[in-house]
């Protein structure tokens, strides 16, 4: 919000356009001689500045207290097991196989080492797990390992990637 100030405004006399400060005894005397300001009006300018500063500080404090700094989401349970998987443009997951225990909470940290978009999809669970990762980016997929031991496939479902062999296995043990 900008304020238009007139030539006779006392704040314009304070250091000739440098804002409300500094008001030296010389500036006060000049303003009083010209009849555009009095000591009381100059003190009022300082008081308004302090009031503005206090209001601004309170606004910042209230904003900081009322915000967590990001989107509010339910936090995921901490992982029992973290697996790092690289996604390659050669249509491979490295490692292509990893092992987890039944019922374990698993966090898969994905790093796309290529330039193509890849994803990590597990279709055989109660709920489909999917994480898409852009070229050179990182992503995360989290899931709870099935209670039934066995082999569960993960794939990249980008067009042609699964058919080119971009698949892997999760071995679930008891």
N, CA, C and O atoms as a DFTB+ gen file, in Angstrom:
696 C
 N C O
     1  1       0.842      -1.161       0.000
     2  2       0.000       0.000       0.000
     3  2       0.892       1.230       0.000
     4  3       1.719       1.378       0.900
     5  1       0.752       2.114      -0.977
     6  2       1.584       3.304      -1.034
     7  2       0.811       4.490      -0.487
     8  3      -0.417       4.550      -0.556
     9  1       1.568       5.430       0.059
    10  2       0.964       6.627       0.624
    11  2       1.461       7.828      -0.158
    12  3       2.665       7.980      -0.368
    13  1       0.550       8.677      -0.587
    14  2       0.929       9.906      -1.275
    15  2       1.151      10.962      -0.207
    16  3       0.277      11.204       0.626
    17  1       2.310      11.587      -0.231
    18  2       2.632      12.591       0.773
    19  2       2.747      13.949       0.106
    20  3       3.271      14.082      -1.000
    21  1       2.249      14.938       0.797
    22  2       2.335      16.298       0.266
    23  2       3.659      16.922       0.661
    24  3       4.373      16.417       1.527
    25  1       3.971      18.032       0.006
    26  2       5.221      18.729       0.248
    27  2       5.347      19.169       1.705
    28  3       6.450      19.205       2.251
    29  1       4.226      19.500       2.329
    30  2       4.259      19.981       3.705
    31  2       4.185      18.889       4.753
    32  3       4.162      19.185       5.948
    33  1       4.146      17.625       4.332
    34  2       4.051      16.507       5.272
    35  2       5.330      16.438       6.100
    36  3       6.421      16.410       5.530
    37  1       5.226      16.409       7.446
    38  2       6.421      16.377       8.289
    39  2       7.342      15.203       7.983
    40  3       8.558      15.327       8.128
    41  1       6.793      14.069       7.564
    42  2       7.662      12.920       7.295
    43  2       8.552      13.165       6.093
    44  3       9.609      12.544       5.972
    45  1       8.145      14.064       5.198
    46  2       8.972      14.382       4.040
    47  2      10.141      15.271       4.440
    48  3      11.148      15.323       3.734
    49  1      10.019      15.966       5.556
    50  2      11.094      16.840       6.000
    51  2      12.200      16.067       6.694
    52  3      13.332      16.543       6.783
    53  1      11.887      14.899       7.176
    54  2      12.869      14.115       7.931
    55  2      13.878      13.528       6.974
    56  3      13.644      12.464       6.400
    57  1      14.978      14.193       6.798
    58  2      16.028      13.677       5.940
    59  2      15.661      13.742       4.472
    60  3      16.249      13.020       3.666
    61  1      14.711      14.580       4.097
    62  2      14.322      14.796       2.706
    63  2      14.059      13.497       1.963
    64  3      14.803      13.122       1.057
    65  1      12.973      12.806       2.365
    66  2      12.534      11.622       1.634
    67  2      13.129      10.326       2.128
    68  3      12.903       9.275       1.529
    69  1      13.890      10.380       3.218
    70  2      14.490       9.153       3.734
    71  2      13.579       8.458       4.723
    72  3      14.020       7.561       5.442
    73  1      12.333       8.846       4.776
    74  2      11.395       8.207       5.690
    75  2      11.229       9.011       6.962
    76  3      11.538      10.201       7.007
    77  1      10.741       8.353       7.988
    78  2      10.414       9.048       9.225
    79  2      11.630       9.386      10.073
    80  3      11.543      10.267      10.928
    81  1      12.726       8.738       9.873
    82  2      13.904       8.977      10.699
    83  2      15.043       9.473       9.834
    84  3      15.027       9.141       8.649
    85  1      16.003      10.206      10.273
    86  2      16.177      10.699      11.633
    87  2      15.571      12.093      11.789
    88  3      15.687      12.928      10.892
    89  1      14.946      12.333      12.892
    90  2      14.460      13.680      13.236
    91  2      15.500      14.282      14.166
    92  3      15.513      13.991      15.362
    93  1      16.348      15.099      13.631
    94  2      17.359      15.777      14.447
    95  2      16.781      17.094      14.951
    96  3      15.784      17.573      14.410
    97  1      17.383      17.683      15.969
    98  2      16.897      18.992      16.440
    99  2      16.839      20.023      15.310
   100  3      15.946      20.870      15.288
   101  1      17.784      19.954      14.377
   102  2      17.790      20.885      13.248
   103  2      16.525      20.716      12.408
   104  3      15.880      21.704      12.057
   105  1      16.160      19.446      12.077
   106  2      14.964      19.193      11.274
   107  2      13.705      19.674      11.986
   108  3      12.794      20.203      11.348
   109  1      13.647      19.493      13.307
   110  2      12.487      19.941      14.083
   111  2      12.374      21.457      14.016
   112  3      11.292      22.003      13.798
   113  1      13.508      22.130      14.206
   114  2      13.495      23.600      14.182
   115  2      13.053      24.120      12.820
   116  3      12.246      25.046      12.748
   117  1      13.567      23.541      11.744
   118  2      13.195      23.965      10.394
   119  2      11.707      23.736      10.168
   120  3      11.024      24.611       9.636
   121  1      11.194      22.578      10.561
   122  2       9.782      22.263      10.361
   123  2       8.894      23.217      11.148
   124  3       7.852      23.650      10.655
   125  1       9.306      23.548      12.380
   126  2       8.498      24.477      13.186
   127  2       8.528      25.880      12.592
   128  3       7.496      26.549      12.557
   129  1       9.697      26.343      12.121
   130  2       9.803      27.675      11.519
   131  2       8.931      27.790      10.282
   132  3       8.324      28.835      10.047
   133  1       8.863      26.729       9.491
   134  2       8.054      26.756       8.270
   135  2       6.567      26.592       8.571
   136  3       5.724      26.805       7.700
   137  1       6.253      26.216       9.796
   138  2       4.860      26.073      10.186
   139  2       4.204      24.809       9.657
   140  3       2.976      24.726       9.621
   141  1       5.004      23.810       9.239
   142  2       4.423      22.578       8.696
   143  2       4.402      21.455       9.715
   144  3       3.761      20.430       9.487
   145  1       5.092      21.629      10.836
   146  2       5.120      20.574      11.843
   147  2       5.375      21.188      13.198
   148  3       5.939      22.274      13.326
   149  1       4.941      20.457      14.203
   150  2       5.238      20.848      15.575
   151  2       5.896      19.660      16.243
   152  3       5.911      18.556      15.699
   153  1       6.433      19.889      17.411
   154  2       7.068      18.796      18.141
   155  2       6.062      17.675      18.375
   156  3       6.421      16.501      18.291
   157  1       4.803      18.019      18.670
   158  2       3.783      17.006      18.922
   159  2       3.522      16.167      17.664
   160  3       3.381      14.948      17.761
   161  1       3.456      16.802      16.486
   162  2       3.189      16.027      15.268
   163  2       4.359      15.125      14.923
   164  3       4.175      14.027      14.396
   165  1       5.561      15.591      15.220
   166  2       6.742      14.766      14.946
   167  2       6.763      13.574      15.892
   168  3       7.060      12.454      15.477
   169  1       6.442      13.815      17.183
   170  2       6.364      12.703      18.126
   171  2       5.297      11.709      17.677
   172  3       5.475      10.499      17.821
   173  1       4.208      12.206      17.141
   174  2       3.140      11.339      16.647
   175  2       3.615      10.442      15.520
   176  3       3.192       9.290      15.417
   177  1       4.498      10.970      14.667
   178  2       5.042      10.155      13.571
   179  2       5.827       8.981      14.129
   180  3       5.706       7.854      13.647
   181  1       6.644       9.256      15.162
   182  2       7.427       8.190      15.775
   183  2       6.539       7.157      16.445
   184  3       6.804       5.956      16.372
   185  1       5.481       7.630      17.098
   186  2       4.549       6.726      17.756
   187  2       3.844       5.838      16.729
   188  3       3.663       4.641      16.957
   189  1       3.450       6.424      15.606
   190  2       2.804       5.622      14.557
   191  2       3.757       4.558      14.021
   192  3       3.344       3.436      13.728
   193  1       5.031       4.918      13.895
   194  2       6.021       3.950      13.425
   195  2       6.143       2.786      14.407
   196  3       6.196       1.627      13.995
   197  1       6.187       3.090      15.690
   198  2       6.271       2.040      16.713
   199  2       5.012       1.176      16.678
   200  3       5.095      -0.049      16.761
   201  1       3.842       1.819      16.556
   202  2       2.593       1.058      16.495
   203  2       2.582       0.128      15.287
   204  3       2.176      -1.030      15.391
   205  1       3.027       0.638      14.144
   206  2       3.091      -0.201      12.940
   207  2       4.027      -1.386      13.143
   208  3       3.706      -2.508      12.750
   209  1       5.179      -1.142      13.753
   210  2       6.139      -2.216      13.993
   211  2       5.549      -3.283      14.910
   212  3       5.724      -4.477      14.666
   213  1       4.854      -2.861      15.959
   214  2       4.240      -3.813      16.897
   215  2       3.168      -4.635      16.195
   216  3       3.117      -5.855      16.353
   217  1       2.309      -3.970      15.417
   218  2       1.255      -4.691      14.690
   219  2       1.875      -5.688      13.712
   220  3       1.408      -6.822      13.607
   221  1       2.920      -5.276      12.999
   222  2       3.590      -6.181      12.059
   223  2       4.191      -7.386      12.760
   224  3       4.070      -8.513      12.282
   225  1       4.839      -7.148      13.896
   226  2       5.441      -8.239      14.660
   227  2       4.383      -9.206      15.170
   228  3       4.560     -10.421      15.091
   229  1       3.288      -8.674      15.692
   230  2       2.203      -9.537      16.173
   231  2       1.606     -10.359      15.036
   232  3       1.288     -11.535      15.216
   233  1       1.453      -9.746      13.873
   234  2       0.922     -10.470      12.714
   235  2       1.836     -11.631      12.341
   236  3       1.364     -12.737      12.077
   237  1       3.146     -11.380      12.320
   238  2       4.093     -12.449      12.001
   239  2       4.050     -13.567      13.035
   240  3       4.081     -14.746      12.682
   241  1       3.978     -13.199      14.308
   242  2       3.926     -14.216      15.362
   243  2       2.670     -15.064      15.261
   244  3       2.728     -16.286      15.397
   245  1       1.534     -14.420      15.023
   246  2       0.285     -15.173      14.886
   247  2       0.324     -16.087      13.673
   248  3      -0.157     -17.219      13.727
   249  1       0.895     -15.601      12.580
   250  2       0.993     -16.430      11.377
   251  2       1.893     -17.633      11.633
   252  3       1.601     -18.738      11.175
   253  1       2.985     -17.424      12.363
   254  2       3.901     -18.526      12.654
   255  2       3.261     -19.558      13.568
   256  3       3.491     -20.756      13.401
   257  1       2.466     -19.116      14.526
   258  2       1.804     -20.043      15.448
   259  2       0.697     -20.827      14.763
   260  3       0.440     -21.978      15.118
   261  1       0.053     -20.228      13.804
   262  2      -1.099     -20.863      13.171
   263  2      -0.754     -21.733      11.998
   264  3      -1.648     -22.330      11.398
   265  1       0.518     -21.831      11.644
   266  2       0.890     -22.594      10.458
   267  2       2.007     -23.560      10.791
   268  3       2.925     -23.227      11.541
   269  1       1.929     -24.748      10.237
   270  2       2.989     -25.728      10.445
   271  2       4.075     -25.584       9.399
   272  3       5.078     -26.296       9.457
   273  1       3.902     -24.674       8.435
   274  2       4.903     -24.450       7.417
   275  2       4.725     -25.319       6.199
   276  3       5.540     -25.239       5.280
   277  1       3.713     -26.134       6.146
   278  2       3.498     -26.980       4.989
   279  2       2.098     -27.527       4.993
   280  3       1.278     -27.185       5.845
   281  1       1.836     -28.373       4.037
   282  2       0.508     -28.966       3.943
   283  2       0.289     -29.893       5.130
   284  3       1.219     -30.561       5.581
   285  1      -0.888     -29.932       5.613
   286  2      -1.214     -30.784       6.745
   287  2      -1.684     -32.139       6.231
   288  3      -2.731     -32.244       5.592
   289  1      -0.907     -33.164       6.513
   290  2      -1.279     -34.510       6.090
   291  2      -1.062     -35.457       7.258
   292  3      -0.291     -35.167       8.173
   293  1      -1.739     -36.570       7.219
   294  2      -1.538     -37.580       8.252
   295  2      -0.154     -38.176       8.053
   296  3       0.221     -38.506       6.927
   297  1       0.601     -38.317       9.118
   298  2       1.947     -38.840       8.972
   299  2       1.896     -40.354       8.804
   300  3       1.112     -41.051       9.447
   301  1       2.753     -40.830       7.924
   302  2       2.826     -42.258       7.659
   303  2       3.531     -42.932       8.829
   304  3       4.392     -42.326       9.467
   305  1       3.177     -44.171       9.112
   306  2       3.872     -44.872      10.188
   307  2       5.340     -45.053       9.807
   308  3       5.674     -45.159       8.627
   309  1       6.204     -45.086      10.806
   310  2       7.620     -45.237      10.497
   311  2       7.875     -46.631       9.940
   312  3       7.246     -47.611      10.338
   313  1       8.814     -46.684       9.011
   314  2       9.093     -47.931       8.307
   315  2       9.906     -48.884       9.175
   316  3      10.794     -48.472       9.922
   317  1       9.575     -50.184       9.056
   318  2      10.377     -51.231       9.691
   319  2      11.589     -51.533       8.812
   320  3      12.621     -52.004       9.289
   321  1      11.440     -51.253       7.535
   322  2      12.483     -51.583       6.561
   323  2      12.510     -50.526       5.480
   324  3      11.457     -50.155       4.961
   325  1      13.684     -50.032       5.124
   326  2      13.857     -49.084       4.021
   327  2      14.712     -49.749       2.956
   328  3      15.771     -50.307       3.244
   329  1      14.234     -49.680       1.722
   330  2      14.944     -50.270       0.583
   331  2      15.202     -49.156      -0.421
   332  3      14.302     -48.373      -0.725
   333  1      16.426     -49.080      -0.936
   334  2      16.764     -48.087      -1.959
   335  2      16.760     -48.774      -3.317
   336  3      17.416     -49.798      -3.510
   337  1      16.004     -48.194      -4.265
   338  2      15.895     -48.781      -5.605
   339  2      16.185     -47.695      -6.634
   340  3      15.608     -46.609      -6.584
   341  1      17.086     -47.998      -7.568
   342  2      17.386     -47.096      -8.679
   343  2      16.555     -47.492      -9.887
   344  3      16.362     -48.679     -10.153
   345  1      16.060     -46.495     -10.620
   346  2      15.290     -46.723     -11.842
   347  2      16.168     -46.260     -13.003
   348  3      16.613     -45.113     -13.027
   349  1      16.416     -47.147     -13.961
   350  2      17.346     -46.845     -15.052
   351  2      16.638     -46.771     -16.398
   352  3      15.641     -47.457     -16.623
   353  1      17.164     -45.929     -17.294
   354  2      16.605     -45.818     -18.643
   355  2      16.840     -47.082     -19.472
   356  3      16.245     -47.240     -20.538
   357  1      17.695     -47.977     -18.994
   358  2      17.910     -49.265     -19.671
   359  2      16.790     -50.241     -19.327
   360  3      16.924     -51.445     -19.547
   361  1      15.685     -49.726     -18.787
   362  2      14.487     -50.489     -18.410
   363  2      14.802     -51.533     -17.341
   364  3      14.442     -52.704     -17.460
   365  1      15.493     -51.066     -16.283
   366  2      15.855     -51.941     -15.167
   367  2      15.596     -51.243     -13.838
   368  3      15.661     -50.020     -13.722
   369  1      15.299     -52.077     -12.840
   370  2      15.302     -51.659     -11.447
   371  2      16.563     -52.260     -10.835
   372  3      16.864     -53.428     -11.078
   373  1      17.298     -51.493     -10.054
   374  2      18.471     -52.018      -9.361
   375  2      18.303     -51.711      -7.876
   376  3      18.295     -50.534      -7.517
   377  1      18.170     -52.692      -7.001
   378  2      18.092     -54.126      -7.266
   379  2      16.730     -54.493      -7.848
   380  3      15.732     -53.804      -7.636
   381  1      16.724     -55.592      -8.582
   382  2      15.483     -56.070      -9.193
   383  2      14.705     -56.967      -8.232
   384  3      13.541     -57.280      -8.481
   385  1      15.336     -57.379      -7.142
   386  2      14.682     -58.231      -6.143
   387  2      15.103     -57.777      -4.755
   388  3      16.273     -57.480      -4.512
   389  1      14.138     -57.726      -3.850
   390  2      14.483     -57.491      -2.448
   391  2      13.525     -58.270      -1.565
   392  3      12.445     -58.680      -1.992
   393  1      13.951     -58.464      -0.307
   394  2      13.196     -59.310       0.616
   395  2      12.694     -58.493       1.807
   396  3      13.396     -57.628       2.330
   397  1      11.455     -58.793       2.222
   398  2      10.865     -58.171       3.412
   399  2      10.132     -59.248       4.203
   400  3       9.846     -60.325       3.678
   401  1       9.830     -58.956       5.469
   402  2       9.068     -59.895       6.289
   403  2       7.583     -59.597       6.180
   404  3       7.198     -58.448       5.960
   405  1       6.754     -60.601       6.329
   406  2       5.297     -60.449       6.286
   407  2       4.851     -59.428       7.329
   408  3       5.296     -59.475       8.476
   409  1       3.972     -58.507       6.934
   410  2       3.436     -57.503       7.836
   411  2       4.346     -56.319       8.110
   412  3       3.962     -55.387       8.816
   413  1       5.546     -56.351       7.558
   414  2       6.508     -55.280       7.785
   415  2       6.089     -54.009       7.029
   416  3       5.599     -54.084       5.902
   417  1       6.285     -52.850       7.659
   418  2       6.047     -51.577       6.970
   419  2       7.314     -51.263       6.184
   420  3       8.405     -51.172       6.748
   421  1       7.153     -51.098       4.871
   422  2       8.298     -50.948       3.970
   423  2       8.268     -49.566       3.323
   424  3       7.227     -49.096       2.866
   425  1       9.424     -48.938       3.297
   426  2       9.606     -47.651       2.600
   427  2      10.609     -47.897       1.481
   428  3      11.746     -48.300       1.728
   429  1      10.174     -47.651       0.246
   430  2      11.056     -47.827      -0.906
   431  2      11.467     -46.437      -1.380
   432  3      10.636     -45.662      -1.854
   433  1      12.760     -46.129      -1.246
   434  2      13.292     -44.843      -1.699
   435  2      13.764     -45.014      -3.135
   436  3      14.691     -45.774      -3.413
   437  1      13.117     -44.301      -4.036
   438  2      13.356     -44.447      -5.468
   439  2      14.223     -43.300      -5.980
   440  3      13.987     -42.137      -5.656
   441  1      15.230     -43.643      -6.785
   442  2      16.067     -42.639      -7.432
   443  2      16.083     -42.930      -8.919
   444  3      16.550     -43.987      -9.344
   445  1      15.569     -41.990      -9.717
   446  2      15.568     -42.146     -11.170
   447  2      16.917     -41.659     -11.680
   448  3      17.198     -40.461     -11.667
   449  1      17.745     -42.591     -12.127
   450  2      19.093     -42.277     -12.607
   451  2      19.100     -41.852     -14.067
   452  3      20.144     -41.474     -14.599
   453  1      17.947     -41.911     -14.719
   454  2      17.878     -41.568     -16.138
   455  2      17.176     -40.256     -16.384
   456  3      17.010     -39.438     -15.479
   457  1      16.758     -40.066     -17.647
   458  2      16.036     -38.852     -18.037
   459  2      14.564     -39.131     -18.312
   460  3      13.747     -38.209     -18.324
   461  1      14.222     -40.399     -18.531
   462  2      12.827     -40.770     -18.788
   463  2      12.036     -40.835     -17.481
   464  3      12.599     -41.058     -16.409
   465  1      10.729     -40.638     -17.589
   466  2       9.853     -40.823     -16.426
   467  2       9.682     -42.323     -16.203
   468  3       9.434     -43.072     -17.149
   469  1       9.814     -42.757     -14.956
   470  2       9.594     -44.158     -14.591
   471  2       8.646     -44.185     -13.400
   472  3       8.425     -43.171     -12.738
   473  1       8.094     -45.359     -13.142
   474  2       7.319     -45.505     -11.929
   475  2       7.532     -46.876     -11.318
   476  3       8.077     -47.790     -11.937
   477  1       7.079     -46.981     -10.078
   478  2       7.204     -48.200      -9.285
   479  2       5.784     -48.563      -8.889
   480  3       5.141     -47.849      -8.119
   481  1       5.292     -49.694      -9.428
   482  2       3.900     -50.088      -9.195
   483  2       3.855     -51.522      -8.688
   484  3       4.468     -52.420      -9.267
   485  1       3.114     -51.727      -7.588
   486  2       2.842     -53.077      -7.079
   487  2       1.337     -53.260      -7.201
   488  3       0.563     -52.562      -6.546
   489  1       0.926     -54.206      -8.047
   490  2      -0.511     -54.417      -8.292
   491  2      -1.112     -55.497      -7.399
   492  3      -2.322     -55.503      -7.169
   493  1      -0.287     -56.410      -6.894
   494  2      -0.790     -57.615      -6.231
   495  2      -1.160     -57.431      -4.763
   496  3      -1.502     -58.410      -4.100
   497  1      -1.105     -56.241      -4.245
   498  2      -1.465     -56.018      -2.849
   499  2      -2.937     -55.642      -2.759
   500  3      -3.593     -55.432      -3.779
   501  1      -3.463     -55.558      -1.521
   502  2      -4.865     -55.150      -1.338
   503  2      -5.127     -53.818      -2.023
   504  3      -6.194     -53.601      -2.598
   505  1      -4.154     -52.942      -1.954
   506  2      -4.262     -51.618      -2.560
   507  2      -3.076     -51.455      -3.511
   508  3      -1.943     -51.768      -3.144
   509  1      -3.327     -50.965      -4.733
   510  2      -2.242     -50.750      -5.693
   511  2      -1.330     -49.644      -5.163
   512  3      -1.792     -48.589      -4.729
   513  1      -0.043     -49.909      -5.209
   514  2       0.959     -48.930      -4.784
   515  2       1.596     -48.377      -6.046
   516  3       2.041     -49.141      -6.902
   517  1       1.644     -47.045      -6.174
   518  2       2.254     -46.442      -7.360
   519  2       2.988     -45.168      -6.973
   520  3       2.458     -44.322      -6.252
   521  1       4.213     -45.044      -7.463
   522  2       4.992     -43.819      -7.299
   523  2       5.642     -43.512      -8.635
   524  3       6.402     -44.324      -9.162
   525  1       5.345     -42.338      -9.186
   526  2       5.946     -41.910     -10.453
   527  2       7.102     -40.972     -10.141
   528  3       6.990     -40.088      -9.291
   529  1       8.234     -41.181     -10.852
   530  2       9.428     -40.396     -10.582
   531  2       9.969     -39.841     -11.898
   532  3      10.295     -40.603     -12.808
   533  1      10.063     -38.526     -11.997
   534  2      10.594     -37.872     -13.190
   535  2      12.087     -38.109     -13.336
   536  3      12.761     -38.506     -12.386
   537  1      12.597     -37.861     -14.541
   538  2      14.020     -38.036     -14.819
   539  2      14.897     -37.245     -13.865
   540  3      14.693     -36.048     -13.666
   541  1      15.881     -37.926     -13.272
   542  2      16.803     -37.284     -12.354
   543  2      16.212     -36.943     -10.994
   544  3      16.865     -36.275     -10.193
   545  1      15.010     -37.382     -10.722
   546  2      14.319     -37.036      -9.467
   547  2      14.300     -38.223      -8.507
   548  3      14.743     -39.323      -8.836
   549  1      13.768     -37.960      -7.296
   550  2      13.618     -39.003      -6.278
   551  2      12.161     -39.097      -5.876
   552  3      11.402     -38.139      -6.019
   553  1      11.779     -40.247      -5.378
   554  2      10.416     -40.465      -4.915
   555  2      10.399     -41.539      -3.846
   556  3      11.422     -42.153      -3.541
   557  1       9.215     -41.756      -3.280
   558  2       9.064     -42.745      -2.208
   559  2       7.769     -43.507      -2.418
   560  3       6.745     -42.930      -2.785
   561  1       7.824     -44.804      -2.182
   562  2       6.625     -45.647      -2.155
   563  2       6.639     -46.375      -0.816
   564  3       7.655     -46.954      -0.431
   565  1       5.521     -46.345      -0.112
   566  2       5.431     -47.028       1.181
   567  2       4.258     -47.990       1.165
   568  3       3.213     -47.708       0.579
   569  1       4.443     -49.130       1.817
   570  2       3.377     -50.127       1.884
   571  2       3.637     -51.069       3.045
   572  3       4.737     -51.123       3.595
   573  1       2.605     -51.805       3.401
   574  2       2.740     -52.863       4.392
   575  2       2.822     -54.177       3.637
   576  3       1.952     -54.498       2.827
   577  1       3.874     -54.932       3.910
   578  2       4.055     -56.214       3.221
   579  2       2.882     -57.137       3.538
   580  3       2.377     -57.136       4.661
   581  1       2.446     -57.921       2.559
   582  2       1.322     -58.837       2.775
   583  2       1.625     -59.839       3.886
   584  3       2.784     -60.144       4.169
   585  1       0.566     -60.343       4.505
   586  2       0.716     -61.350       5.558
   587  2       1.116     -62.700       4.974
   588  3       1.760     -63.510       5.641
   589  1       0.726     -62.934       3.718
   590  2       1.026     -64.217       3.067
   591  2       2.412     -64.173       2.429
   592  3       2.673     -63.331       1.570
   593  1       3.312     -65.084       2.850
   594  2       4.623     -65.146       2.206
   595  2       4.473     -65.480       0.721
   596  3       3.508     -66.121       0.305
   597  1       5.449     -65.030      -0.064
   598  2       5.415     -65.302      -1.498
   599  2       6.176     -64.238      -2.268
   600  3       6.849     -63.384      -1.691
   601  1       6.051     -64.313      -3.608
   602  2       6.719     -63.359      -4.499
   603  2       5.670     -62.397      -5.053
   604  3       4.620     -62.818      -5.539
   605  1       5.967     -61.116      -4.975
   606  2       5.060     -60.073      -5.448
   607  2       5.821     -59.210      -6.450
   608  3       6.913     -58.720      -6.161
   609  1       5.236     -59.033      -7.621
   610  2       5.904     -58.318      -8.704
   611  2       5.699     -56.805      -8.590
   612  3       4.624     -56.329      -8.227
   613  1       6.771     -56.064      -8.912
   614  2       6.635     -54.617      -9.112
   615  2       7.099     -54.310     -10.526
   616  3       7.985     -54.981     -11.056
   617  1       6.502     -53.300     -11.132
   618  2       6.767     -52.989     -12.543
   619  2       6.784     -51.470     -12.747
   620  3       6.394     -50.693     -11.877
   621  1       7.255     -51.087     -13.938
   622  2       7.120     -49.712     -14.412
   623  2       6.033     -49.748     -15.476
   624  3       6.161     -50.466     -16.468
   625  1       4.958     -48.977     -15.277
   626  2       3.832     -49.028     -16.216
   627  2       3.858     -47.900     -17.250
   628  3       2.861     -47.665     -17.933
   629  1       4.983     -47.207     -17.368
   630  2       5.101     -46.232     -18.453
   631  2       5.018     -47.003     -19.772
   632  3       5.488     -48.139     -19.840
   633  1       4.437     -46.418     -20.812
   634  2       4.239     -47.146     -22.070
   635  2       5.506     -47.845     -22.574
   636  3       6.532     -47.211     -22.825
   637  1       5.401     -49.166     -22.713
   638  2       6.485     -49.985     -23.255
   639  2       7.531     -50.424     -22.255
   640  3       8.317     -51.320     -22.563
   641  1       7.580     -49.836     -21.074
   642  2       8.646     -50.158     -20.121
   643  2       8.494     -51.565     -19.538
   644  3       9.468     -52.315     -19.473
   645  1       7.291     -51.924     -19.119
   646  2       7.076     -53.269     -18.565
   647  2       7.376     -54.322     -19.631
   648  3       8.013     -55.338     -19.351
   649  1       6.911     -54.070     -20.854
   650  2       7.138     -55.019     -21.950
   651  2       8.630     -55.138     -22.278
   652  3       9.076     -56.177     -22.767
   653  1       9.400     -54.081     -22.011
   654  2      10.842     -54.114     -22.265
   655  2      11.598     -54.778     -21.118
   656  3      12.823     -54.893     -21.166
   657  1      10.874     -55.217     -20.086
   658  2      11.512     -55.961     -19.001
   659  2      11.726     -55.180     -17.719
   660  3      12.447     -55.647     -16.838
   661  1      11.127     -54.011     -17.585
   662  2      11.311     -53.234     -16.361
   663  2      10.369     -53.766     -15.290
   664  3       9.278     -53.244     -15.062
   665  1      10.853     -54.862     -14.626
   666  2      10.087     -55.578     -13.607
   667  2      11.023     -55.985     -12.481
   668  3      12.243     -56.011     -12.641
   669  1      10.428     -56.300     -11.347
   670  2      11.204     -56.801     -10.230
   671  2      10.321     -57.617      -9.308
   672  3       9.110     -57.706      -9.511
   673  1      10.938     -58.221      -8.277
   674  2      10.205     -59.065      -7.329
   675  2      10.487     -58.655      -5.895
   676  3      11.609     -58.322      -5.516
   677  1       9.418     -58.696      -5.120
   678  2       9.538     -58.530      -3.676
   679  2       9.266     -59.905      -3.084
   680  3       8.188     -60.468      -3.276
   681  1      10.244     -60.443      -2.367
   682  2      10.058     -61.737      -1.718
   683  2       9.624     -61.479      -0.274
   684  3      10.355     -60.872       0.509
   685  1       8.426     -61.950       0.060
   686  2       7.893     -61.786       1.411
   687  2       8.105     -63.093       2.159
   688  3       7.645     -64.153       1.732
   689  1       8.814     -63.000       3.292
   690  2       9.085     -64.188       4.107
   691  2       8.272     -64.112       5.399
   692  3       7.813     -63.047       5.810
   693  1       8.110     -65.282       6.022
   694  2       7.323     -65.352       7.270
   695  2       8.084     -64.752       8.423
   696  3       7.581     -64.723       9.546
